[in-house]
Amino acid sequence: MTQVVIVGAGPAGATLALILVQRGIAVKLVEASRTFGRVFRGEGLMPSGLDALKQMGLSSLLERIPHRALDAWEFTVENRFLFRVDEPIESGGQPCTLVSQPALLQALIDEASVYANFEFVQGNTVQDLLWSDRRVVGVKLGDGRELAATLVIGADGRNSTVRQRANLSLEQQSHNFDILWFKLADSPKFESENVFYSILQDRHAFGLFQSSEGNLQIGWALHEDDSSDWKQVNWPEMLASNSPPWLAEHIRTHADTIERPVLLSVVVGRCPSWWTSGLLLLGDAAHPMSPIRAQGINMAFRDVIVAANNLVPLLREGVGDAAIDVVLPKIQAERSPEIIRVQQLQSQEAAQAELLGKSALLRWGASQLAPLVRQPIRQSWLHRQRQLRQGVTPIKLTV
Ligand SMILES: Cc1cc2nc3c(=O)[nH]c(=O)nc-3n(C[C@H](O)[C@H](O)[C@H](O)COP(=O)(O)OP(=O)(O)OC[C@H]3O[C@@H](n4cnc5c(N)ncnc54)[C@H](O)[C@@H]3O)c2cc1C
């Protein structure tokens, strides 16, 4: 019988598992973490990702888990309001929505668990691949068990073990920042509207929003040339002194609620080949995405749709290994143009922020001339967002 083993129950692995089991294909899904809540997981979904979930028939599932639409994006430079864009940006379109990823992943697993052809192997790590005649034929787990597979899907994220064990190289793009992630007490300011604030102050850049969990979250860009040891920094004071007055007051009042930051390493790049005989990489395992403008989950869902379109008919028919291997490069070819373009757009966004961050003169100019430059800067930002929100290539689930 055809057996698919998926490694990693992140957005890519969990949605692909559900689509396949719903269509009668036997799936074993292996996930290293014991619970979804422990690790930090991004939660911004763009219209392209929301549309992908709708195509998968998962819009009602989304309604059942914690989520909140964004009302606006607002940009501040040197304590001066620069510009604001209300959501949804496209008239009649969908707003960017924050969705609790732990709840989403658990709901996907619960949905898949209804099917007898689904097995969830949780709290177990894939440590190696099984090979036969240069074809991947399964995985080896941390507890020594071996799972045989007609096809292995590596959906195990940016530091993918599957990718490394398959000797598939990753071409990393240069990026010069990691993210420090903070959680702090909610503010009444977010009751009436949830604004994503991007704040640039004295070359420090950070984003702030109310998460679907109801607390405030801050992502602070930690540049590689920052000389200070972030573990020694008095973060409540550092955050407050770089914030507009309303936020500084909130941070100082609730300093005791600020948890120790989590360092999230950013990896950005693409594999020249996403596949080898018997194995396909999807999501961040194939193309780790920058956190800029919340793209990675959306891209992972869209990878899954293309993979399902190509694989389901073959897996259902129980065709031979060679026929499966033939479609693996087709899946990469269909997805690559969008991934390349979106990564380009993300690096353009990063370059803009870096330019402003490095030049005190530019920051001063932008803040002093804000009333004059507001409209052109806003228009230019809006122009850059279209593909980051809608995707680049048309994607339609056909199976
Ligand atoms: C700071 C930060 C913020 C982000 N915010 C957003 C956002 O708001 N919106 C957005 O769209 N994207 C965001 N991203 C990007 C996004 O998180 C990723 O692109 C997305 O999660 C990729 O999904 P995935 O399923 O491919 O991989 P992952 O989400 O990384 O999931 C991989 C899964 O595999 C499991 N795993 C790993 N190794 C093994 C193993 N050997 N055996 C078994 N299981 C294993 C992991 O535990 C994990 O559950 C952010 C990224 C960062 C760094």
The ligand as an SDF file (V2000), in Angstrom:
LIG
                    3D

 53 58  0  0  0  0  0  0  0  0999 V2000
   10.6130   35.5130   14.0000 C   0  0  0  0  0  0  0  0  0  0  0  0
    9.7880   34.9280   12.9070 C   0  0  0  0  0  0  0  0  0  0  0  0
    8.4710   35.3470   12.7420 C   0  0  0  0  0  0  0  0  0  0  0  0
    7.6950   34.8450   11.6990 C   0  0  0  0  0  0  0  0  0  0  0  0
    6.4160   35.2850   11.5630 N   0  0  0  0  0  0  0  0  0  0  0  0
    5.6830   34.8450   10.5160 C   0  0  0  0  0  0  0  0  0  0  0  0
    4.3410   35.2690   10.3320 C   0  0  0  0  0  0  0  0  0  0  0  0
    3.7890   36.0520   11.1200 O   0  0  0  0  0  0  0  0  0  0  0  0
    3.6820   34.8250    9.2230 N   0  0  0  0  0  0  0  0  0  0  0  0
    4.2430   33.9830    8.3160 C   0  0  0  0  0  0  0  0  0  0  0  0
    3.5910   33.6230    7.3160 O   0  0  0  0  0  0  0  0  0  0  0  0
    5.4880   33.5210    8.5050 N   0  0  0  0  0  0  0  0  0  0  0  0
    6.2210   33.9210    9.5690 C   0  0  0  0  0  0  0  0  0  0  0  0
    7.4830   33.4550    9.7430 N   0  0  0  0  0  0  0  0  0  0  0  0
    7.9890   32.4160    8.8400 C   0  0  0  0  0  0  0  0  0  0  0  0
    7.2940   31.1170    9.1920 C   0  0  0  0  0  0  0  0  0  0  0  0
    7.3960   30.8720   10.5840 O   0  0  0  0  0  0  0  0  0  0  0  0
    7.8610   29.9200    8.4310 C   0  0  0  0  0  0  0  0  0  0  0  0
    8.1410   30.2740    7.1060 O   0  0  0  0  0  0  0  0  0  0  0  0
    6.8180   28.7820    8.4460 C   0  0  0  0  0  0  0  0  0  0  0  0
    6.5710   28.3840    9.7780 O   0  0  0  0  0  0  0  0  0  0  0  0
    7.3030   27.5850    7.6320 C   0  0  0  0  0  0  0  0  0  0  0  0
    6.4220   26.4930    7.8440 O   0  0  0  0  0  0  0  0  0  0  0  0
    6.9500   25.0060    7.7240 P   0  0  0  0  0  0  0  0  0  0  0  0
    5.7900   24.1260    7.9930 O   0  0  0  0  0  0  0  0  0  0  0  0
    7.6780   24.8590    6.4500 O   0  0  0  0  0  0  0  0  0  0  0  0
    8.0660   24.8630    8.8530 O   0  0  0  0  0  0  0  0  0  0  0  0
    7.9760   25.0550   10.4400 P   0  0  0  0  0  0  0  0  0  0  0  0
    6.8740   25.9640   10.8070 O   0  0  0  0  0  0  0  0  0  0  0  0
    9.3510   25.4160   10.8690 O   0  0  0  0  0  0  0  0  0  0  0  0
    7.6050   23.6040   10.9830 O   0  0  0  0  0  0  0  0  0  0  0  0
    8.5430   22.5730   10.9760 C   0  0  0  0  0  0  0  0  0  0  0  0
    8.1010   21.5520   11.9940 C   0  0  0  0  0  0  0  0  0  0  0  0
    8.9960   20.4300   11.9060 O   0  0  0  0  0  0  0  0  0  0  0  0
    9.3230   19.9920   13.2130 C   0  0  0  0  0  0  0  0  0  0  0  0
   10.6310   19.3250   13.1000 N   0  0  0  0  0  0  0  0  0  0  0  0
   11.8330   19.9010   12.8850 C   0  0  0  0  0  0  0  0  0  0  0  0
   12.7890   18.9640   12.7790 N   0  0  0  0  0  0  0  0  0  0  0  0
   12.1650   17.7650   12.9190 C   0  0  0  0  0  0  0  0  0  0  0  0
   12.6230   16.4180   12.9050 C   0  0  0  0  0  0  0  0  0  0  0  0
   13.9080   16.1170   12.6640 N   0  0  0  0  0  0  0  0  0  0  0  0
   11.7290   15.4330   13.1240 N   0  0  0  0  0  0  0  0  0  0  0  0
   10.4150   15.7150   13.3260 C   0  0  0  0  0  0  0  0  0  0  0  0
    9.9280   16.9840   13.3500 N   0  0  0  0  0  0  0  0  0  0  0  0
   10.8000   17.9820   13.1460 C   0  0  0  0  0  0  0  0  0  0  0  0
    9.3470   21.2590   14.0390 C   0  0  0  0  0  0  0  0  0  0  0  0
    9.1410   20.9880   15.4100 O   0  0  0  0  0  0  0  0  0  0  0  0
    8.1780   22.0430   13.4250 C   0  0  0  0  0  0  0  0  0  0  0  0
    6.9530   21.7710   14.0740 O   0  0  0  0  0  0  0  0  0  0  0  0
    8.2540   33.9130   10.7950 C   0  0  0  0  0  0  0  0  0  0  0  0
    9.5690   33.4760   10.9610 C   0  0  0  0  0  0  0  0  0  0  0  0
   10.3490   33.9560   12.0080 C   0  0  0  0  0  0  0  0  0  0  0  0
   11.7720   33.5080   12.1510 C   0  0  0  0  0  0  0  0  0  0  0  0
  1  2  1  0
  2  3  1  0
  2 52  2  0
  3  4  2  0
  4  5  1  0
  4 50  1  0
  5  6  2  0
  6  7  1  0
  6 13  1  0
  7  8  2  0
  7  9  1  0
  9 10  1  0
 10 11  2  0
 10 12  1  0
 12 13  2  0
 13 14  1  0
 14 15  1  0
 14 50  1  0
 15 16  1  0
 16 17  1  0
 16 18  1  0
 18 19  1  0
 18 20  1  0
 20 21  1  0
 20 22  1  0
 22 23  1  0
 23 24  1  0
 24 25  2  0
 24 26  1  0
 24 27  1  0
 27 28  1  0
 28 29  2  0
 28 30  1  0
 28 31  1  0
 31 32  1  0
 32 33  1  0
 33 34  1  0
 33 48  1  0
 34 35  1  0
 35 36  1  0
 35 46  1  0
 36 37  1  0
 36 45  1  0
 37 38  2  0
 38 39  1  0
 39 40  1  0
 39 45  2  0
 40 41  1  0
 40 42  2  0
 42 43  1  0
 43 44  2  0
 44 45  1  0
 46 47  1  0
 46 48  1  0
 48 49  1  0
 50 51  2  0
 51 52  1  0
 52 53  1  0
M  END
$$$$
